[in-house]
Amino acid sequence: MEEPQEISSTNDSCVGDIVIEKYLVESKEAASHVQLACSVQHCAFPLDGNQLCIWNTEDPSHQRLILRGHQQPITAVAFGNTANPLLICSASQDCVIMWKLDECREKVLEGLTPRGTVMRTLLGKVLCLRFCPDDRVVAACAGNKILVLDVESLSTSAELEGHRGPVTAAEFCAWRARVLVSVSEDRSFKVWDHRLGSLIYSSSVLTASPLLSLFIDEDSRQLVTGSADGQLWIFSLGESHHYRCVTHVDLKKKTESFSTRRVESQLCSLPEESQLPSTDGLERGGEIEVELPVLSLAPCALSLVPSSERGFVSSENASCLWIGSSAGLFILNLANFELEAVLRYKDFRNLSIQVAGSCAVMGKTGNHMAFCLLTSLFGSQVAVLEIRLACLVRSLPRPNVGKDLSVLPRSGVLPTSPLYFALVEEKSTKPASQKQSAVRSVVKDQPLVFHSRVRSSGYTSAPHVTMFLPKTNIKNNGKRSSKCKNNYKCKEYPSESPLPTRLSKQLAVASDPTAVCCLQFSDDGRRLACGLANHLSLVFDADLSGKPAVFSGHDGAVSTVCWSHDGRWLLSTSQDGTLRVWSARRTELALCLGEGMFPRPVQSAQFYYIDAFILSSSGPEFQLLKYHVDTCNDDLRRYKQKSRCKAVFSLRMTDAVEMTSFSAVNDFYSYIVLTAGRNRTLEVFDLNVGRSAALIAGAHSRPVHQICQNKGSSFMSQQSQVYNLFATTAVGDGMRLWDLRTLRCERRFEGHPSRGYPCRIAFSPCGRYVACGAEDRHVYVYEMGSSTFSHRLAGHTDTVTAVAFNPSAPQEDPCLSFDSKNSSGI
């Protein structure tokens, strides 16, 4: 047996702190395709074929424990889940033996030969052993069958048959004691009731290669299985989810993407010469394996690593997973299904095993370490690696492109900002008509102030450029702190407000079936605007009572409706390519912008900078529009529009791709504008500096249909980091949650069907939920901390095309309003 040795690497300055080969032994017989076992303090593996070797990870100098009892080579090993007594089970073709580890060690200290308890004989080749959570039964996967063995009575409590190939892995469900899940070389998984011995669910064939590994995550209630060709399939085990597929992950593609990000990060950080060999190999593609078989799956406690150590790794509250493969170890984030870290065996010079045949991983939460037990694919070596998780994550360079980005402004308006010039021009210039009116007023009217000094009106002074910063540390004692122009008496939306679970009211918006394309509540929560495919815009009371106000004038389906912050104006855009601003009180047109104003038809628009500007998108660019609305009546010049608007600034997306969606905050002063392009990219613009600030390539597999931001509430003002979260959706590619500060996908929301129709999404005012309409006539509501939906709301008769939360619903009546092609529900 060799002494523990520290391993060095070719591409990390601190790799001596990442991996230490704690134990290395040469066996007389190879154990390349054997189930290995790791517990919190021990590692177990076959030695010389039929001997079971147990090594203590807490004390490497501790004498190894050798257990003898098998006549044939050991094929599977598993530890129990309870610490006292700690059980270990081993299987070979001749028998299955149960060992009590403490008793065996006492026997050795007394000079006696430890003996185990034979549970079953002549089962054939057992590929997997697994204890139930309370260690009362153990599942033995032998051939096409699963035998459930009772630990106390040593009897077979159930024999599960149904697979058409050898069963390769099995797992018990921690929160459903009767449930056992198995995977097989027949490329399917099955769900059993092991107490009744009956089949609950059988999946279809998932992939072309055998399924080798299985893991059930209790936090997310998901099932993860891996195949021999490097494919991962994630299924939901939640109630009423019917074992639906959450997502599919190609480990090879994820590794290539991770390698590309790492190369870009190293180039940005100008690595030293010693770091370049591995980078060059990645650029040539030499380090990417043709196949990455998923040999084992195990939980990873990455979220317990201090945030200062994790850097920009997005695992604050997410479950992570160790993936053991023949080429290395990978950490997969189960929230966004992205790789957080990669450890390749080839990257470490002195590592004894470069290609693994079997693998087992166990994480230790106390000191942020993990132990990996490996057997060689081509040799007979067995090694135990100690992996320091914090050092592994810290060694991965990541670009700080999102470091200074925030929806909340951190400084005043720069003198070079387009916002500054527009505000200065507004203060310093006045229309000629107003100047003439002022002259006439001076001549006609006599002054009423008789003081020698009169305070200046301030027209000639420079405008204030100090930004309003939302105060997040003020205790308002439940009172609304925002000061609206009309001093709305809004009810606070409680952070713990329950979601609606039943339909309370339904209303048809038109006599004929008409699609509702868009929705938005006013900021005070009293009115609801919706844009229809029949060219009309309607404004309802929030409770859908009474007759709606009708805004007509568009010649195409209304694609966008947007309220001003003060609730006086309603903005709409249409497929006719025009932008219109309406007086919400008079239901009359105040401003119309169309051909000649924009290079291409307007696709979307919104109020911006607390109604100081209008943002509009057309083609590959968005425009910053300065407007003035005048609704005064002049009987002699009714045909002449007194309102005016002009473009003061515009920005194009990188590569001049067509813009599919954009979003900006209007509830407070913010410089950030989020955009999405036809080439599946997300781009962040900072209007304080007047340029693009960041670019996210390949945000979805298809073009982004909508960007939705958390735009403010009393709950969110207490947690300012929520302002920087935004969601995107694409047809056929689900919904994703992003963090502006890290420019990373934090979570993928899966489960709602969106194969062919673009559906809208909306955040709840409390910031805890995000809702999405779907093709199956349901509204899916997700909690921010879960990738699977928590509620599915029914009531519609067609595809749900728009969804909105009331920003001021009281606690006893939280209101979610959503519209489909036929009706509106609340």
N, C-alpha and C positions, 0 to 999 in steps of 0.2 A: 504494500500500500504506500502510495506516495504522499509526501507532505503537502499541505495546502500551499498553493502558489498564486501569486498575483499576475493577472493577465494584462498585457498592454495591447494597444490598438494602433492602427495606422492613420487614423483621421480625427482623433480627439485629444486635446491637451490634458484632459482630466480623466482619461479612460481608466487609469489605475484605480480610480474611485468608483467606477461604474460596475465592473465585473471582477469577481475573485473566484477562481476555481478552488473551492474549499476541499474537494474530495475527488480522487481519481483512482479507479481500480480496474485491473485487467481480469476479465472473467474467462473461464475456460471455454464457455459456450456463448455464442452471440445471443443477444436479446433485443433484436432490432424491431420486432413487431409485438411487443408485450405491453400490457397495461401497467404503467408505473403508478406509484402512489406517493403523495406528499401530504403531511399534516402540519400543524403549527410548529411542532418540535421535531418531527421525524421524517425521514425519507426511506422508502422501502423499494427494493428491486430484486430480481432474481440474480443469484450469483452461482456460477458454475452449473447453470441449468436448473437443478432441482432444489437448491438451497435459497432460503429467503434471508436477505441481508437487510438489517435496519440500522440506520445511522442517525445519531442525534444531532440536529442542527444547532441546538443551543450550546452544546459543549463539543467542539470538534475533536478534542482530545479524548472524549469518552470512548471506551472500548466498543467496537461494533458488535451487534448482536446477530448471531447466525442461528436460524431456526431450520431444523431438518425434520422432514416428515413425508415429503413427496418422493415418489419414485420416478415420475416423469417430469420433464421440464415445466417450470411454472409459466403460465401464459397470462395470468391476470392477478393483480394485487389491489386491495382497497382498504383504507382506514375507515373506522367508524366515526360518527359525528360527536359523540359524547366524550368528555375528557376522563371521566371516571366511571367505569373502567374503560380504558382505551383499547378498542378491539381492532384487530387487523385480520383480514380474510385473504387467503391465497388459493388459487385454483390451478390444477393441471388436469391432464386427461384421465388420471387415475382417481383423483378425489378433490373435494373442496374442504379446506381446513380453516377453523376459526381459532385465533390465538388471542389470549389476554396478555397484553404487552407487559404490564407490571408483574404479573405472576411469572412470566417467562424470564424476566430479568432477575427476579429473586431466585429462581431456580439456578440460573447461571452463577450467581454470586455464591450459592451454597454448593457449587460444584456438581450439580445435577443437570441432566439433559431435559430441557423444556419440551413439553408435549402439548400439541393442540388438540382440538376437538374436531373429529371428522364429521362433517355435516351431510355429505352426499358423495357417492362414489360413481365412477364410470359414466360421467356426463358427456364425455367427448371433449373437444377443444372449447374451452371457455374463453371468450374474447373480452368479457367485461364483467366486473363485479361492482355492485353499488348498494350501500346501506341506505335504509330509510332514515328520515331525520331523527327518530328516537332509537335507532339501532335495534329495533325489535325484529325486523326481517331484513334479508339481503337478497337482491336480485342477481341471478347468475345467468348470463347470456351464453347459451350453449347451442350452437348450430342455429336453426331457425326458430328456436323456442327460448322463452324466458321462464326460468323457474324461480319462484318466490319461496325462499327457505326461511322457516321460523327459527330464530336464534335460540330460544329457550327449549322448545320441544324437539328441535332438530328434524322437523318434518317439512314436507313440501306443502305449503298452504295453497299454492296456485301454480298452474302450468299454462302459460299464455302462448298460444299458437296462432299464426296468421301471416307472419312474414314469409316471403318467398326466397329469401337469401339469409345468410348468416347475420345474426343480430350483432352489431358492432358496439353499441353503447346504449345505456339506459339511465334514466334519472327519475327520482321521486319528486313530486310537487310539494314544496314546503307548506303552502297554505291550503292544500287540498290533500289530506292524508291518504285518501284512497287511490289517488291518481299516480300512475306510472307511465312515463313516455319512453319510447324506444325508437332507435333508428337502425337501418339495416343496409346491407349491400344491395338490396332490391331498390334502393334510392328513394325510399319513402319513410315517413315516421308514423307511428301509431300511438294512440292514447288509450290506456287501459284502466279499468277498475280492478286492481289486483286483489281486492278482498272478495269480489264476486267472481273474479276470473273472466270478465267480459270485456269486449272491445267497445270503446266509447267513440273513437274517431279514427279514420284511416285517411291519410293524405294521398294525393296523386304522386306520380313520379316527379321528383323535383329537378333532377339534373342527370347528366349522362354518366357520371362517375359515382361510385359507392359513397354513401354517407359514413364518415368515420368517427365523428365526435358530436357531443351533445352537451348543452348547458341550459339551465333554467334560471333566469334572473328574477329574484323575488321582488326587488324594488320596482322594476318596470313591468313585471309579470309578462315576460316575453320568453320565448323558446328560441334558442340559437343552435343551429346545426351546421357542421362543416363537412365538405366533401373532399375526395382525393384530388380533385382538379382545382382546389383553391377557391371554391364558391361557398359563401355563407348565406344562409336563409334564416330570416327572423320572422317569427310568427307571434301573434298576440294570444295569450292565454286568459285574457280578461273575460269577465262575465258577459255573455251575449255577443262576444266578438266572433264566435264560431271558428276559432283557429285560423283567422284570416292572415294572409301574408302581409307583414308590415313592410319589408323591403328585402332586396337581394343585393349582396355585396360581392364584388369580384376582387379578391385579395391582391391579385397581380396588378390590376388597374389602380387600386388604392395605393399600392406600394410605388408604382411608377409616378403617380401624382405626388405622393409624399416626397419622393426623391427629387422631383422637379422643384418643389417648394424649397427643399433644403439647399439645392444647388444655387437657386436664386438668392437665398438668404446668405449663403457663404460669399457669394459675389458681392452682395451689398455690404457685408462686414469685412471684406478684404482679408481672407484667411491667410495664414502663414503657409510657407512652402510645405511643411509637414502635413498639412491638411489636404493638399491638392491631389495626391494619387487617387484617393477614394472618390473625389469629385469627378476626376477625369473618367474614371471607370463608369460612373453613373451616366455621364454624358454620352459615352459610347454604347451604353446599354449592357455592358459586361456584367454588372452586378445584379441585373434583374433575372430572376430564375424563370425558366420556362413554365414550371408548375410549382405551386406552393401548397402541398397537401396540408389540410387542417388536421393535425394529429391530436391536439388537445385544446380544451377551452376551460378557463378558470377565471374567477373574479379578480379584479385589480382595484386596489384601494388608492387610486390616483387622486381622488378628491380629498384624501386626508393629508396629502403633501401640502405644506404651507404655500399659499399663493405666491409669496416672494420667490419660492423655489420653482414654481411651475412656469413662471413667465406668462406667456400668452396662451398657454394650453387651456382650452375651454372645458374644464371639468370641475367647476365649482360645486355643483350638486349632481352631476351626472354619473350614472353607472358606467364603469369601464370594464373591459374584458381582455384578459391575456389570451393571445392566440399562439399556440405552439406549432411550428412547422419544421420541415426538414432543413430549411435554410436559416431560420432565425426565430425571434420572438417579436410579436407585434402587440400594441395596445390599441384596441378599438373603442371609441366612444359610442356608447349605445344611445346617446341622445341625438347626435348628428351623423352617426355612422361614418365617421372619419377617423383615420389613424392619428393617434397622438404621439406615438414614438415607435421606432423600429430599431431592433438590435440584431444585426446580422452576425452570424458566427464567423464569417470570412473577414469581417472587419477587425478581428482581434488576432494578432499574430500567433500567440502562444497557446491559444485555446486548443485543447487536445482533440475535441470532436468538432469537425467542420460541417459534417452532414449528419443530421440526427435521424434515427429510425423510430424512436419513441421519445415522448416528452411528457413531463408533468410539472406543473407550476403551482406554488402556494405563496400567497402574499402574507406578509406580517405587518400588521397595522401599527405596532408600537414604535418601531424604528424605521418605518418606510422602506423596508427591504422585501425582497422576494427570493425564494429559492427555486431553482430550476433543475430538475433531474433529467439527465439525457442518457440515451444509449446510442452507440454509433450505428449507422446504417450499414457500413461495409466492414466494420471490425467488431471486436468484443469488449470495447472499453465502456465504462460507466462513469459518468462525471456528475458532480453536484456543483452548480454555480450559484454564487451569492450575488444578487443584482440590487444595487442601490438605486432605488427608483428616482429619488430627487436628483441625483447626479446624472442619471440617464436623460431625464427631461431637460435639465439645465444645459446639458451638452449639445442640445439641438438648437442651432441658431435660427431665430425667427425674425423676419423684418418687422420694424416698428412703424409700418405705414399708417396704422390707425392710432398711433400714440397720442397725437394732439387733436384728434377729431372728437367733437362732442356736439350734440344738438343744442346744449346750453352754451351760450356765449361766455367766453372767458376774458374778453377785453372789449373795449369800445370800438366803434366803427373807425377803420383806418381812413386817413385822408385820401388814399388812392382807391378806396372801395367804390364800386358803382352805386352802392346804397347811399354813400355820403354825398356824391355829386347830385343824385336825384333829390335828396332831402334839402340840400343847399339851394338847388334850383327852385324848389317849391317855395322856400322861404323868401328868396331874394327877388323872384319875378312874379308879376301880377298881370293878368290880362288887361288889354287896353281899355276895354269897357269898364273894368273896375277902376282903372286910373281916372277915366273921364268922370265916372260917377263920384269919385272922391273929390275931384276939383269942383264939381257942381255943388257938392255938399258943403265945401268950405265957403263958397261964395254965398250960398243961400242961407245957411244956418249960422246962428250966432253962438259963440262959445259959451258954455255954461259953467266953466271952471275959471275962477278968478285968481288962482294962485300964480305966482311968478314962475314957479317951476312945475312942469308937468312931466310925469314919468314917461319915458319913451315906450312906444308900442313894441319895439324890438324888431321891426322889419329889416333894419339895416345891420343887425347883429348876426353873427354866425349861429347856426342852429346847434342845439345840444347834440353831442355825439356820444355821450355816455350811455351805454346800453342799460336796459332794464334786465336785471338778473333775478330769476325766480329764487325766492328765499326758501330754502329747504329745511331750515332749522328752527322755524318759528312754530310755537305751539299756539294754534288758533282756537283751542277749546271747542272744537266742533263747529266753528263759524267760518263762513266763506271769506277768504282773505283777498280774493281778486276783486279789482275795482273795474267793473264794466261801465261803459258810457251810460247805459240805461239803468244801472244799479239793479240788475235782475235779482230777484229773491229766489235763488236756486237752492234746492235741497241737496245736501251732501250725499254723494254715492258712497255707501259704506264699504269698507274693504272686505268685510266678511259677508257681504250680501249673497244669499243663495241664488242659484240660477233658476230661471223658469223651466218647468218640466212639462207643462201642458199648455195647450192652445186655449186662450181665454177669449179671443175675438178674431173674427175673420171678415174681410171686406173685399168686394170686387172693385177694382179701380177703373174698369171700363165695361161697357155693355158687351163688347166682343172680346175674345181672348187676345190679350195684349201683354207683351213682355215688359216687365219692369226692369229697366237697365241699370238703375243706380238709385241709391238712397243716401240721405244724410239728415240727421237731427240738427236743429239749431242749437247753439251753445247753451241756451237756457232750458233746453229739453222740452219746450212747449209745442214746437212745430216740427213736422216731418215733411221733407221735400223728396219727391221721387220723380225720376225721368222715365218716360214711357217710349215704347217703340212707335207709337202713333203720333209722334212729333210734339206731344204735350208734356208740360211739367205741372205737377200737382203739389199743393201744399195742404197737408192735413193738420188738424190738431193732433197732439201726440197720442191721445187715446182713440184716434180714428173716428171721433164723433163729429156730427155735422157734415156740411157740404164742403168739399175742398175748394181752395182757390185755384183757378186755372190760368196758366201762362201759356199762350199760344203765339206762334210766330216762326218756329223752326220749320224747315222743309225736309227734315230727316229725323231719324231716331235720336232721342236725347241721350247722350253718352255720359254726361257729367252734370251733377248739380252740386252746388257749394254755397253754403251760407257765409255771409260776412261775420266777423267776430261780434259786431254790435247787433246783428240780426235785422238790419235795415234793408239789406240787399241780398238778392239771390242771383247767383251766376250759373249759367248753363252753356254747355257746348253740345254740338249736334254733328251727326254725320253729314250735314249739309256744309260743314266746314266753317261755321260761324260761331262767334262767341257773343253771348248776350248777357247784359246785366239788367235785372228787373228790380223795380221797387216792390219790396215784399208787402208793403201796406196798401199800395194802390193797385197792385197787380198789373202794372204797365211797364213797357220797355223804357229803360233809361239810357242804355248804351248798346250799340250793335257794331261789332267788328267782324269784317269778312274779307273778301278779296281786296288785294292791294295793301292790306296791313301785314300779311304774313306771306312768306315765300311758298308755303304749302298750306293746305287746309288745317285748321286747328283740330287737334286730337283730344286734348284735355286742358283744363285750366283750373285755377283756384286763387283765392285771395291769399295774400302773403304779407308778412311783416306787420301784423295787426292791422290789416286792411289798407296799408299804405301803398301796396302794389298788387298787381295781378301777375301771376306766373302762368304762362301758356306754353304748350309744346306743339310744334309742327315740324314734321320731317325729322331731321337729325338734331335739331336744336330746340332750346327753350328760350323764351324771351321774358325779360323783366319789363313790365308795362307800368307806366305812371298814368293814372287816370283821374279824371274829375267828373263827378256826376252832378248834373243840374236838371232838376225836374220841374223848374218854374214854367208856368203856362204862358204862352204868348199867342193870342188868337190870330195875330197877323202873320206869324211865322211858325205855324205849326209844323210845316214840312222840314224845318231846319233843326237838326240835332244840336242842342246846346252842350251836351256832355262831350268830353274830348278824351283822347287817350293817345299816348305815343310810346314807342319802344325806346327805352333808355339803355338797355344792355342785352346781349344775347351770348350764349355759349353753345358750342357744338360738342356732341359726344365724340370720343376717340374713334378714329377711322370713319367718322361721319355716317355711322349706322343709324337707322331709323329708331327713334325713341318710342318705346311701347308703353311706358308708364313713368310717372314721377310723383314725388311727394315732398312736402315741406310743411313745417309747423307754422300756424297762424295765430295760435293762442298766446304766444309771447315772442319776443324778438329772437330770431335765430338766423344764422348765416347759412345753414346746411340745406342743400337740395339733393335728394336721392333720385337717381334716374336708372332706367333699365333700357337696354338696347335689343334690337332684333337679333344680334349675334350672341345672345344669352349672357351678356355681361351686366354687371351693376357698376355704376360710376357715381362717385360722391363729388359734388361741387361745393366749394366754399365761396360764397358771394362777398365775403369780407375782403378776400384777396383777389376775387374775380377769376378763378381758374379751377381746373379739376384738381381734387385733393387725393383721390384714391380710385383704384379700378379693381374690381373683382371679376376675373374671367371664369366662364363656365359655372355661373351661379346655379343654373338649372340645366337639365338636358334639353329643354325647349325654351323658347323666348318667354320672359317673365310677363305675365298678364297684369299683375297688380302689385304695387308696393303700398303697404299699410303701416303707419307709425303709431306708437303710443303717444298721443297728443295732449295728454294732461288730465289730471284729476287731483283731488285732495289727497288720495292715497299715494299717488305717484310723486307728488311734490315732496313727500316725506322720504321717498326713495328715488333720488334723482337719477340713479343709474338706469332706471327703467325707461327713461326718456330716450336712451340710446339704443333701445331694442326696436327692431322693425321686422315685419314679416313679408314674405314674397310668395307668390303662387304662380304656377305655370300649368298649362293644360297637360294632363297626363304625367305630371312630375310632382304632385303633392304640394305641400306648403312647408316653408322653412322659416326658422327664426334666426335673425342675425344680430350681432352686436357691433355697433358702429365703432367702438373703441378698439376692437381687435380685428374687425373685418372678417370674422369667422362665422360660419354657420354654427349656432349653438344647439339647435335642435331641429329635427325633421318630424313634422306631424304627418302621420300616415293613417290611412284607413278610409278616407272619404273618396268615393269614385269621382274622377274628373278626367275621363278618357278623351272626351271630345268637345266639351262645352266649357268655356271659361267662367268660373264662378268667383264671386266676390268674397272678401274676408273682412273682419272687423275685430278690433280689440274692445274688451269690456272696459268701462271707465275705472274700475278698481284695479285694472292691470293684471288680474289673475287668470283671465280667460281670453281665448281667441276663437272666433266662430267662423265657419265656412259653409257656404251652401254647396249642394252636390246634385248630381244628376239623378240620384235615386229618390228625389223629392223629400230629402231630409236636410236638417241643419246640424252639422257636427260641431260640438263645442269641446275644446281641448283646454286642459289646465296647463299653465306655462311650464310646470315641472314634469310633464309626462308627454311621451310621444304618441300615445294612443288616446282616442277621444273618451271623455268622461260622460258625455250626454249625447244622445241622438234624438232630435226633436222632429216629430212628425206632424202632418196636418195639410201639406200641400198636395196638389194633384199633378204637378209637373216640375220640371227642373227648377231648383232654387237658384235664382240669378243674382240676388242682392241680399245683403244682410247688414243690420246696423243695431247698435246698442243705444239706448237712451242715456245721455250723459248725466241726467239728474233724476233718475228713478229712485224713489224712496226705498228703504230697506224692506218694507212689507210688500212691495210690489215691484221687484226688479223687472225691467221691461226689455225684451229682445224682440225687435221687429224685423220681419224678413218677408221678401216678396218673391213670387215665382211668376211663371208666364200667365197665370190666370188670376191670382188673388194676392192680397196682402194679409198677413197674420200678425197677431200681437200676443 
